[in-house]
Amino acid sequence: MKYSHPLVATNAIDSIQDMLLQSVKEYGKRRAVTDFSDTPIRELSFQELLSHVQAFGTALQKIGLKERSHIAIIGENRVQWAIAYLATQCYNYVAVPVDRNLSKTEILNIIHESDARAVICSASSSTHFDPSNKSLRKVKHYIHMDLPKKEGAFESMKALIDDVPPEKLSPMPAIDPEEMSIIVYTSGSLGRAKGVMLSQKNIATDLMGMVQMVRLYPEDRFLSVLPIHHTYECTCGFLCPLYKGASVWFARSLKTVLEDLQASKATIMLGVPLLYEKMYKNIQKGIRERTLTRVMVPVLKSAGGILTSAGWKDAKKKLFGSLHQKFGGHIRIFIAGGAAPDPKIAEGLRKMGFSFIQGYGLTETAPIVALNRLVAFKDEAAGLPIPGVKIEILDPDENGVGEILVKGDNVMLGYYKNEEATKDSFTRDGWYRTGDLGFVDKEGFLHISGRKKNVIIAANGKNVYPEELEDLLNRSPYILESMVYGQPDRNYNEQIALQVVVDGEALIALAEKKNTDITPEWIERTIKKEVDQVNKQVASFKRIQKIIIREEEFAKTTTQKIKRYMVGKDPTPINPGEL
């Protein structure tokens, strides 16, 4: 069965170039982008942003970069990154956004594999680039975001912009919205890197679909926290606000989120589940430490629900006013993506007056496929298909679970210079194979069960989805993060194993409460009790049989997903016989 909604967009656009021109015409003098960091270009209105994009696009032409050249962009979330990206799209270049937190080897590999002819970078990444390096022989131009003037091999981005007078601006060239315009690498390691080819039409389709699901206003202020090279933040936290005339404020770092929320008076923030989990745990910790607050919070939550039902829409915000002030006092929506958040966190934040929704997507789908709405949501679901996107479940089992297929104008063109991977990613009739497993309920909501490649086949032949168990485990106050996987036993059957990172602060508090010493044996017993509670909630074939306690946190991607392929074995696992 196929699931979809028609695309009936107001302010229809067919490209990023089209989007920018429309927004400048409608919102010209309104603030568009702002940096909190001390950078060469700190704040621009929509009209000023267009002027800078035109000046930089003209400068790229002047230094000899021909249309369709590939340009790598590496840097922090900042106004200059926005200018560089928009200039590539408006002047018919191909942008290659690169994760600045990758290793030097991974970054150089992407530069080489993407056939980049130019690199635009900030000071934090500039040391990676030595023109004498043979792996950079394809690169002809280096542009530095932070230098005030040309220095060695590096041109100054600001100087290039300043050297183009208004009367010398080149007109934007005509573009083909369906041509490859962006290459995003999903993995930077040598020999594994896959460059997702996206067109401007892919992005435009996703933008139009999203704003039909969640209404945005020119008065909205987005705090950009997640790495902007990632399609989730780039499309949803940067381009989408500009499309609807809202402003984008680039946070300094994850550590300064609260300060930046207050300073920007942000109304919307995108985050990954781990960010909201830490936020919620800190709120709960504050409540536990204050006796009166601990008593009053349940009362206030109940009262808030009653008053809201009675018609006082802002009742919860008023009752939890001091908490809202900590987040700047203006938050309208928290949006989660990148992985499934704990439904209890969504429910808890909502009871305190915060609107919280989640969505689902992939880099290959530009990225959003499904999204919850503020008035039609399910916290346990990824959401409804956005307009213009179709979903189908391939070969569903008795529970309706199968591989999620997607079709729409938001789906990638393929993988750059990798025909085999491209072919493997599509069905014969053109549906994109996400590699994710899930089902669609009677109301049309998509539910994610897990990654196809992560599925564990139990001894009885049934599927076990690690993500389902991890969601339950991570609700424990004593478990910081977890990873469930299959490990062959002596009979070559897959047993369900667990690696866990404990929450040190929570365990210390528990030990003090129980007046006991913290020993490895006590930690093992405590975690075992938590795992036992999870095992009681699931069918017998899903029960965890082996626990390994890690001393270090898992290696993660920049969107805070655990790099499962990097997880090794700990030499001191708990005896499986205890479980």
N, C-alpha and C positions, 0 to 999 in steps of 0.2 A: 504494500500500500504506500502511496506517495502523500507527503504532507507539504503544503505550501500556502502562502498568502500572496495575492496580487500586489505588484509594485505600482502604487498610484502616488507619486511624489509631487509635492509642491516644490517650487524652485528646482525643477529638474536640471541635472547637470550630466555631462557625459565625460568630464575629465577634471583633473585637479586644476589645470589652467582655467577652465571654465568656472570652477568653484571660486577660485581666488578673485577673478574679475567680477563675478556676480556680487561677492561679499563686499568688495571695495566700493562698488557702485551703491550698495544699499547701506553699508555701515561705515563709510569712509573715515570719519573723524573719531570713531570710537576706538578705545584701546584694543589692540589685538594681542600683542605678546609682551611679556615682562620677565626680566631676569632678576633673581634675588642675589646672584653672585656678581662680583665686580668684574664685568666683562666689557670689551670695547663698545658694544652696542647693547644698551640695557632695556630700552622700552620703545615700542613703535605702535602707532595707530594703524588701522587697515591701509590707509592711503600711504603712510610712510613705509609700511611693510612692502607694498607693491613697488614703490620707488626704489627701495633697496634691492628687491628681487630683480627689477629691470636693470639696475646699475650693475649688479653682480653678473647677471646673465650676459650683459653687453661686454663686461670685462673678460668673461670666459671666452667669448668669441674673439676678442682682441688679442688674447695671448695665444690663439691658434687652435683652440679646441673646436673641432668640427661637430656639427649636429650628429646625434646618436652615439657620441663618445661616451664611454663608461667612466663615471666619477665616483670614487669611494669617499664616504663622509664618516669621519670618526671623531666623536667628542661627547661632552656631557650634554644634558638637556639645557639648551640655551637658545637665545634669539638667533645667534649666528648659524647654529645648526638648522633652524627653521628657514632662514634665508637661503642657505646652501641647497637644502632639499627642494624648496619651492622653485628656485632658479633652474635646477636640473629639469624639473617637470614642465616649467613654462617655456623653456628654451630648447626643448626637444633633445635633452640628454638622457642617459640612463643612470639613475642613482643606485649606488651600492652602499646601503647603510651597514656599518660594521660595529660590532660589539667592542667597545673600548676596553672591556675587562678580560678579553681573551689574551692568551699569551702572545708574545711577539711572533713566534713561529706560526700560530694559528692565524693571526692578522695578516702576515705576509703571504700565507697560503691563499687566503681569500682574495687579496689584492691580485695575486698572480692568476688564480683560477677565474676571476671575474673579468679579466682583460681590461682592468682599469687603466686609463690613460692619464688620470689625474687623481691626486689625493688631497682632500681638504681635512685638516686635522687641528685639534687643540694642542696646547702645550703638553698635556698629560700623555699624549701618544706620539708626539713629534720625534722623540728619540728612537723610535722604531725604524725611522726612514733615513737610510743612507743611500744616496743615489748611486754609489759605487757597488751596491749589493746587486749581484747578478739576478737575483729573484725579482728585482724591481725594474728590470730592463724595459718592460712595456710602459712604465710610468714616465711621462714627459714633463709633468708639472706638479709642483708641491705648493700648497697654499695653506698658510698658518693662520688660525683664528685669533691668536693673541699678540703676534708681533705688530708693532706700530708701523714698520716699514720693511722693505725687502731685506733679507739677511741670508747670505749664502744661497743655497738652492731654494729657499722658501720665499715665495711671494707673500705679502701681507694682505689678508682678506679685506681688512678695513681700508687699507690704502688703495686697493683695486677698486673698491666701491667709491671712495672719495674722489678718485681720479676721473670718474665719468660724470661730466656735467649734465644737467637735466636735458639740455638741448641735443645731446649726443646719444641719448638712449636708443638702443635698437628695438624695433618693433618685435613683439613675440611672434615666432614662426608658427605656421599651422602645424598641428600635430595630428597623428592618427591615434585616437583613444584606445584602439584595440592592439596597438603595437606594444612589445615589451618596453616598460618604462622604469622598472625597479627590479633589482635582483637582491633577494634577502637570503642569506645563508643560514640554514637551520643548524649546522654543525660546522665548526671551524677546523676540526682535526684533519691532518693530512690524509688524503685518500678517501675521507668520509664526507667531506663537505658537499651539501646539496644546495644549489642556488635556486630558490623559488622565483620564477619569472612572473611578475605581476604587470598588468597594464593599468593605465589611468582609468579605463572603464571598469576594471575590477574594483578599484577603490571607490569610484563614484557610485557604483551600484550598492556597495556596502554602506556608504554614507547615507544615501537616500533611504535605504531600508531601516537603518538604525533610528533615524529621527522620526520615523512613523511609529516606532515602538515606545520611545521615550521622548517627551517634549522638552526641547531646549529653548532658552530665551537669550536675547542679546545681553541681558543683565547677568547671566550666569558667568561665574568665574571658575575655571578649571585649574586645579593644582596638578601640575605634571610631575609625577614622582617616579614612575617606572621608566626603565631605560628607553629612550625615544627611538633607538635604532630598531626596536622590536615592533612588529606590525600592529600589535595590540595597542600600545601606547601611541604610536605614530598616527594610526587611523582614528582611534577612538578618543584619545586624550589630547590630540593636537589638531588634526584636520577637521574632525567633527565640530569642535567648538567654533573654528573659523568659518565653517560652512553656515552656521546659524548665528553668526555675529557675536558670539561670546568671546571672552578673553582667556588667554592661556598664561599661567604663571609658572615659571620653571623653578621647582624646589631646588634647594642647594644639595640636599642628600636625604636619605631615609632618616638619619639622626635628627634632622631639623624639621621634620614634617609638622609637628605640633606648632612650632614657632611660625613656620611658613603658612600654615592654615590660618593662624591668627592674623598675620600681617596682610595676607591677600584677601581675607574675608571670603575664602573660597566657598562656593555653593556645591561643587561636585568634585569628587576625587575618584580616580580609578586605582585599584590596588589588586594584589594577589591575595589569596586566602591567608597566607602566613602573616601578612601585614595586619589584617583584621583580627586574626587569632591573637596576636601579641597585644593589639590594642584592647581587645575585649578582656584578655587575662589581666591586663594592668588595671582596667576599670574594676573588675571583680576583686582584685587584690586590694585596691583602695577601699572597696566596700567592706571587705572582711576585716580590715584594720581599724575601722571605725564602728564601734558598737552601736551607736544610735543610728548611723546610716544603714547598717546591716539589718536593723529592725524595720526601718522605714521604707527601704527600697521596694520590698514586695508589696507594701501598702500603696506606694506611689504608682507602681506598675499597674496594679489593679484599678486604682482611681483613674489613671490615665486612660485605660481601656474603656471604662464606664463613661468618662467625660467625652471621649472621642466619639463613642457610639451615640451619645446624646447630641452631637452636632458641633462640639467645640474642637475644631480641627487641630489647633495648635496646643491642645491641653498637655500632651506629653512633653513638648518642648518647654513649656512654662514650668511644669513640675520638675523637670530635670535641667533647669536653666543653667545651673553652675557647670554641669557636665558639658552642655553644648558650648558654653563659653570657652572651655578648654580647647575645643576644636574650632575656635574662631567665631562661633555664634551664628553662622550663616549656612552651615552645611544643609543642603537640600537632598542630595543623593550620594550614598556610597555605592560604587559599582565594583563587583568582583569578577575576575576572569583569570584564565591561565590554568585553573584547576577548580575542583568543586569545593566550596566552603562548607563548613559544618552548619547544617540547618539551625542548630541551637544558637549559634552566634548571630545569624541573621535575625532569628526571632527575638533574641535578647536585645540587640541593638534597636530593633523596631519598637519594642516595648518601652524603650527609653526615648523614643521620638525621632529616631534616625530612619530615613527610608533606605532600604538595602535591597539591591537586586543583583542577580548574577546572569552571565551569559556564557556562550560556548562558541569556540571557533578555533581556527588554525591559521598559521601563516599562509598556507596554500589557499585559504578562502578569504583572504584580504581584510580582516580575519573572521568577522562575526557571521555565524550560521544561525544561532538561536539566541533569544533574549527574553528575559522576564520583563513584565511591565509593572509600573507602580501600582496599578489597580487590578492587575491580573497576573498573579505570580504564584509559584510554588517553590518554597525554599529547598526542597529536595530535588528539584528539576533544573535542567539547564535553561529551559525557556521554550518559547514558541518560535518556529522558523520566522526569520525576518522577511518582510515582503520582498519578492523577487528571488527567493531562495527555496529550492525544493529539497526535501529529505526523504530518503527511502531506507528501509531496514532490509539488509540482504540476508537471506536464509535464516529467518528467526527461529529460535528453539521453542520449546513448549511454553516458556515464559515470555516469548515475544522478543527476546534478546538476539541481536545479530549485528553485523557490521553496519555502521552508519555510512550511507552514501549521500553525496551532495551534488546538486546540479544548479547552475545559475551563472549569471554574468560576473559574479564575484569570484569564481573558481579560476585558479592560476592557469597560465598558458602551458606550464610544464616546468621541468628542471633544466637549468642552463647546461648545455652541452652534455646532457645525460638522457639520451633517448630511451635507454632500457628502463631506468627508474621512472621516467614519465609514462611509458607504456604500462608498467606494472601498477601505476597509481590510478588507472582508469579502467572501468569495465568496457566491454565491447560497444555498449550503447552510450558511452560518454559520461557516465557517472563517476565522480571522484571518490576514490576509496579512502576514507579518513584513517583507517586502522584502529578506530575507536569502536567499542561495542556499546550498544544501548538499546532502548526501546521507546516507543511513543505511546503514551497512555490515551485513554478515551477522550480526553479533552484536548489532545493534540500536543501536549507538552513532551519535549524530548528529555529523556533520562539517560545519563551516562553511567555505564557499568564499569568501564575500564579500558585499557589498551589491549588490543587483540594479542600483541606479542608478549604481554605480561601475564596472560591467563595461565592459571595452574590447572592441570588436569588431575583431579583427585583419583584415588584408587578405584572408586566406583564409576569412573569415566565422566563424572560431572565437572562442569567448569567452576572454578573458584576465582573470583575477581579480587586481586590484592587491594585495590583502591577501596572496596567496600569495607574490608577489615581495618585498613589504615584509618579510614574516617572514624570508626568506632574507637580505635586505640588512641587516636590523637585527642579525644575528648577527655582523657584522663589528665588531671592536673599535674601528674608526676611524669608524663611522657611529653617530651619536647617535640620529637619527630620520630617517625617509624617507617620501616620498609618491609613489606611482606613479599616473599618469593618462594618458588618451589625448589626443593633440594632433594635429589635422589637418595633414598634410603638403601639399606643392604640388599633389598629385593628389587631395586631399580624402580620402585614406585616413588612418585613425587610426594614428599612430606612437606607440610606448610611450615616454613621457617620465618622467623622475625628478627630483624635487627632494630634496636631501639636506642635513642639518645634520651637520657633522663633530664628532667628539669631540676637542676641543682637547687635553686631557690626554694621550690616547692618541697623538695625532700628535706632540706634543712629545717623549714618551718614545721614539717610533720615530725621530724626527730625531736625538736624542741618541745612540741606539744605532748609527745609521748614519753619525753624524758629518757631517750635512748641514744646510744652511740651510733654514729653513721659508719657502718662497715660494709664491705662488698657483699657479705652474706645477707645483711639486713636490706640492702638495696635490691638484691635479687629476689628476696621474699616479697618485698613491696611491689615490685613490677610484676612478679608472678601472680599476685592477687588481682592486679589490674587486668592481666591477660585472661585469667580465669573468668572474670566478669564478662569479658568480651566473648569468650568461648561459650558461655551459657546463653548468649543472645543469638547464636547462629546454629545452623544445622551441623550435625556431628562431622560430616565430611569437610566442613570449612574450618574446623578447629585448629588453632596453632599448636604445633607439636614441638617446636624448638625455639628457644630465645637466645639471642646474643646481645649483650649490652655493650655498646660502643662508648669509647672515651671521647671521640671527636664527632662533631656534626658531619652530616653527609655533604659531599660535594654537590653543588647545585648550579643550575643555569641562572642567568640574570633575572629570569622570571620566577626564581625560587622553586623550580622543580628539581627533585633529586635526580642526579645522574646515575641511574640504576646500573648501567654497564660498568661504572667505576667502583661499585661496592664490593669489597673483599670480605674475607672471613676473619672474625675476631678469634684469637687463640684461646680465649677464656669464656666459652659459651656456658650457659646454665645447662645442667644435665637434662637432656630431653625426657628422661624417665620420670622427672618430677612433675611433668605436666599431665 
